[in-house]
Amino acid sequence: MQEQVNIMVTLDSAYLPPLQVMLTSLRQNNLSLNIKVWLIHTDIPEKQLVELEQFLQQLKMSLTSIKIPADLFKDAPTVERYPKEMYYRLVCGDILPKEVNRVIYLDPDILVINSLEPLWQLDLADNIFAAAVHSGLTNISEGINNIRLGIDHGYYNSGVLLIDVEKARQLIHLNDIYQTIDQHGKWLLLPDQDVMNYLYGKVTKEIPEEIWNYDTRQAAAYLTRSLGKANTHWVAENTVVLHYCGKPKPWDSNSNNRFTLLYAHYQQLTKRIAMRIAK
């Protein structure tokens, strides 16, 4: 029997449409994988969960949704773009069933354009996470984050994570997270990502951003850093995850960068799948 690849998402109902686009791209470029989606949420209505399950059936994926009590992380710092659902990835060891020992977390503002299997098979050694560092052209932001958080490693982006769930159960504790939030809350610009870097950066394995967490705003920087190698053709052949960081999002009408058309293509594929369900 083919090994099950666990994909975890943590979001609210506002991000269900881009989630469907992300999963469509994942399936289109990973036709042979046995994919199970774990959706961790607080208040997505049952009707929308049923609709999502029907959609995933069309993609030949299975879905398990896990509802979290509304008071979990109720006092944690959140901002408009970063709701409390973002913390769930950190404590997934306490949330996912015991039989789940490895999972890939993906933000919804992502396209998967090549095989995800090499990430799934990656040897994490003694680390909890594998993640990419968004270094830009000059790496200035990493230095600022290191000073701000008092860390001496790269500043990892939490939008794409391979997680050793068994090790997370052993080493990640709610009290540590609460204490960090209580002591350093005013310094947390990207709350859960800052917490992850502050507490668990030393047990995170770095993976190449241009492959696994390509920031679509930084195409010129990737091209320059690679001395012209990482052009559009290279990205199409080698990059696995396109991450539409920042704003505007690719589903917004005012988005028009070099990767917007590709996103719109997967939006159209997603609409066609939804139309098949509606018939």
C-alpha positions as CSV (number, residue, x, y, z in Angstrom):
1,M,0.0,0.0,0.0
2,Q,1.3,3.4,-1.0
3,E,2.6,5.6,1.9
4,Q,0.2,8.3,3.0
5,V,1.5,11.9,2.6
6,N,0.1,14.1,5.3
7,I,-0.6,17.8,4.4
8,M,-1.7,20.1,7.2
9,V,-3.4,23.4,6.8
10,T,-4.6,25.8,9.6
11,L,-7.0,28.5,8.6
12,D,-10.4,30.1,8.8
13,S,-13.2,30.1,6.3
14,A,-11.9,33.3,4.5
15,Y,-9.0,31.3,3.2
16,L,-11.0,28.3,1.8
17,P,-11.0,29.5,-1.8
18,P,-7.2,29.9,-2.0
19,L,-6.8,26.6,-0.1
20,Q,-8.7,24.9,-2.9
21,V,-6.5,26.5,-5.5
22,M,-3.4,25.4,-3.6
23,L,-4.6,21.8,-3.3
24,T,-5.6,21.8,-7.0
25,S,-2.0,22.7,-7.9
26,L,-0.7,20.1,-5.5
27,R,-2.7,17.3,-7.1
28,Q,-2.0,18.4,-10.7
29,N,1.7,18.1,-10.1
30,N,1.7,15.1,-7.7
31,L,-0.7,12.7,-9.4
32,S,0.8,9.5,-7.9
33,L,0.9,10.6,-4.2
34,N,-1.6,9.3,-1.7
35,I,-2.5,12.6,0.0
36,K,-4.5,13.2,3.2
37,V,-5.3,16.7,4.2
38,W,-5.6,17.6,7.9
39,L,-7.5,20.9,8.4
40,I,-7.2,22.4,11.8
41,H,-9.6,25.2,12.5
42,T,-11.8,26.9,15.1
43,D,-15.1,27.9,13.5
44,I,-15.5,26.8,9.9
45,P,-19.2,26.0,9.4
46,E,-20.1,22.4,8.8
47,K,-21.6,23.2,5.4
48,Q,-18.3,24.6,4.1
49,L,-16.4,21.5,5.5
50,V,-18.8,19.2,3.6
51,E,-18.2,21.2,0.4
52,L,-14.5,21.1,0.9
53,E,-14.6,17.3,1.4
54,Q,-16.6,17.0,-1.8
55,F,-14.0,19.1,-3.6
56,L,-11.2,16.9,-2.3
57,Q,-13.0,13.8,-3.4
58,Q,-12.7,15.1,-7.0
59,L,-9.0,15.5,-6.4
60,K,-8.8,12.0,-4.9
61,M,-7.6,13.3,-1.6
62,S,-9.0,12.6,1.8
63,L,-9.9,15.2,4.5
64,T,-10.0,15.1,8.2
65,S,-11.0,18.4,10.0
66,I,-10.1,19.0,13.6
67,K,-12.0,21.7,15.5
68,I,-10.0,23.5,18.2
69,P,-11.7,25.2,21.2
70,A,-12.1,28.9,20.7
71,D,-10.3,29.8,23.9
72,L,-7.0,28.2,22.8
73,F,-4.5,31.0,22.3
74,K,-7.2,33.5,23.1
75,D,-4.6,35.8,24.7
76,A,-1.8,35.3,22.1
77,P,-0.9,38.3,20.0
78,T,-2.7,38.4,16.7
79,V,-3.1,40.9,13.9
80,E,-5.5,41.1,11.0
81,R,-3.3,39.1,8.6
82,Y,-2.2,36.6,11.3
83,P,-5.2,35.1,13.2
84,K,-4.9,32.6,16.0
85,E,-5.1,29.7,13.6
86,M,-1.5,30.3,12.7
87,Y,-0.4,29.0,16.1
88,Y,-1.9,25.6,15.5
89,R,1.0,24.5,13.4
90,L,3.4,24.9,16.3
91,V,1.3,22.6,18.6
92,C,0.3,20.1,16.0
93,G,1.8,17.4,18.0
94,D,-0.9,17.9,20.6
95,I,-3.6,18.1,18.0
96,L,-3.0,15.4,15.4
97,P,-3.7,11.8,16.3
98,K,-0.8,9.7,17.6
99,E,-0.5,7.7,14.4
100,V,0.6,10.8,12.5
101,N,4.4,11.1,12.9
102,R,5.2,13.4,10.0
103,V,3.4,16.2,8.2
104,I,4.0,18.9,5.7
105,Y,2.4,22.3,6.6
106,L,1.5,24.6,3.7
107,D,0.1,28.2,3.8
108,P,-2.9,28.6,1.5
109,D,-1.3,31.4,-0.6
110,I,0.9,28.9,-2.3
111,L,1.1,27.0,-5.6
112,V,2.8,23.6,-5.8
113,I,4.3,23.3,-9.3
114,N,6.5,20.2,-9.1
115,S,6.9,17.1,-7.0
116,L,6.6,17.5,-3.2
117,E,7.9,14.0,-2.6
118,P,11.6,14.9,-2.0
119,L,10.5,17.1,0.9
120,W,8.3,14.4,2.3
121,Q,11.2,12.0,2.2
122,L,13.8,14.5,3.6
123,D,15.9,13.2,6.5
124,L,15.3,15.6,9.4
125,A,18.0,14.0,11.6
126,D,17.3,15.4,15.1
127,N,15.3,18.4,14.0
128,I,11.7,19.2,14.5
129,F,11.2,21.3,11.4
130,A,12.6,21.8,7.9
131,A,12.1,25.3,6.6
132,A,13.5,27.9,4.3
133,V,15.1,31.3,5.0
134,H,13.9,34.2,2.9
135,S,17.2,36.0,2.6
136,G,16.5,38.5,-0.2
137,L,19.4,40.0,-2.1
138,T,21.4,41.5,0.8
139,N,20.2,39.4,3.8
140,I,19.7,42.6,5.8
141,S,16.3,41.5,7.1
142,E,17.8,38.4,8.6
143,G,20.3,40.5,10.6
144,I,17.5,42.7,11.8
145,N,15.5,39.7,12.9
146,N,18.5,38.2,14.6
147,I,19.0,41.3,16.7
148,R,15.3,41.7,17.4
149,L,14.8,38.2,18.6
150,G,18.3,37.5,20.0
151,I,19.0,34.5,17.7
152,D,22.1,33.4,15.9
153,H,20.7,31.4,13.0
154,G,18.7,32.2,9.8
155,Y,15.2,33.6,10.2
156,Y,12.9,30.8,9.0
157,N,9.7,31.4,7.1
158,S,6.9,29.2,8.6
159,G,4.8,29.1,5.4
160,V,6.2,25.7,4.3
161,L,7.3,23.3,7.0
162,L,8.2,19.6,7.2
163,I,7.4,18.6,10.7
164,D,8.5,15.6,12.7
165,V,5.3,15.4,14.7
166,E,6.7,12.8,17.1
167,K,9.6,15.0,18.1
168,A,7.3,18.0,18.3
169,R,5.2,16.1,20.9
170,Q,8.4,15.7,22.9
171,L,9.9,19.2,22.7
172,I,7.1,21.7,22.0
173,H,5.1,22.7,25.0
174,L,2.3,25.2,25.3
175,N,3.8,26.7,28.5
176,D,7.0,27.6,26.6
177,I,5.0,29.3,23.9
178,Y,2.8,31.2,26.4
179,Q,5.9,32.3,28.3
180,T,7.6,33.6,25.2
181,I,4.4,35.5,24.2
182,D,4.1,37.0,27.7
183,Q,7.8,38.1,27.9
184,H,8.4,39.2,24.3
185,G,4.9,39.9,22.9
186,K,5.6,43.5,22.0
187,W,8.6,42.4,19.8
188,L,6.6,39.8,17.9
189,L,6.0,41.3,14.4
190,L,5.0,37.9,12.8
191,P,3.8,36.2,16.0
192,D,3.9,32.5,15.4
193,Q,6.9,32.7,13.0
194,D,8.8,34.8,15.6
195,V,8.0,32.2,18.3
196,M,9.1,29.4,16.1
197,N,12.4,31.0,15.4
198,Y,13.0,32.1,18.9
199,L,12.2,28.7,20.6
200,Y,12.9,26.2,17.9
201,G,15.3,27.7,15.3
202,K,18.1,25.6,16.5
203,V,16.1,22.4,15.8
204,T,15.1,23.5,12.3
205,K,16.9,22.2,9.2
206,E,17.3,24.8,6.5
207,I,16.1,23.9,3.0
208,P,16.7,26.0,-0.1
209,E,14.1,28.7,-0.5
210,E,14.4,28.9,-4.3
211,I,13.1,25.3,-4.3
212,W,10.8,25.0,-1.4
213,N,9.6,28.5,-0.5
214,Y,10.1,30.7,-3.5
215,D,9.0,34.3,-2.6
216,T,7.3,35.5,-5.8
217,R,8.1,39.1,-4.9
218,Q,11.8,38.3,-5.0
219,A,12.2,36.9,-8.6
220,A,14.8,39.6,-9.5
221,A,16.8,38.8,-6.3
222,Y,16.9,35.1,-7.1
223,L,17.9,35.8,-10.7
224,T,20.7,38.1,-9.5
225,R,22.0,35.8,-6.8
226,S,22.2,32.9,-9.2
227,L,24.0,34.9,-11.8
228,G,21.2,34.6,-14.2
229,K,20.6,30.8,-13.7
230,A,17.3,31.0,-11.9
231,N,15.2,32.4,-14.7
232,T,11.6,31.5,-15.5
233,H,12.6,28.3,-17.2
234,W,14.7,27.2,-14.3
235,V,11.8,28.0,-11.9
236,A,9.4,26.0,-14.0
237,E,11.7,23.0,-13.9
238,N,13.1,23.1,-10.4
239,T,11.0,25.2,-8.0
240,V,8.4,23.2,-6.1
241,V,6.6,25.8,-4.0
242,L,5.7,29.3,-5.2
243,H,4.8,31.4,-2.1
244,Y,2.8,34.5,-2.8
245,C,4.0,36.4,0.2
246,G,2.8,39.9,1.0
247,K,0.2,41.9,-0.8
248,P,-1.6,42.1,-3.1
249,K,-2.5,38.4,-3.1
250,P,-2.6,36.7,-6.5
251,W,-6.4,36.4,-6.3
252,D,-6.8,40.2,-5.9
253,S,-7.8,42.1,-9.0
254,N,-4.8,44.5,-8.6
255,S,-2.2,41.7,-8.6
256,N,-0.2,41.6,-11.8
257,N,3.3,40.3,-11.2
258,R,5.1,37.7,-13.4
259,F,3.4,34.8,-11.4
260,T,-0.2,36.1,-11.4
261,L,-1.1,34.5,-14.6
262,L,0.0,31.1,-13.4
263,Y,-2.1,31.5,-10.3
264,A,-5.1,32.5,-12.4
265,H,-4.6,29.3,-14.5
266,Y,-5.0,27.2,-11.3
267,Q,-7.9,29.3,-10.3
268,Q,-9.7,28.4,-13.5
269,L,-8.9,24.7,-13.0
270,T,-10.3,24.9,-9.5
271,K,-13.5,26.5,-10.8
272,R,-13.9,23.7,-13.4
273,I,-13.7,21.1,-10.6
274,A,-16.2,23.0,-8.5
275,M,-18.6,23.1,-11.5
276,R,-18.4,19.3,-11.9
277,I,-19.5,19.0,-8.3
278,A,-22.4,21.4,-8.9
279,K,-23.8,19.4,-11.8
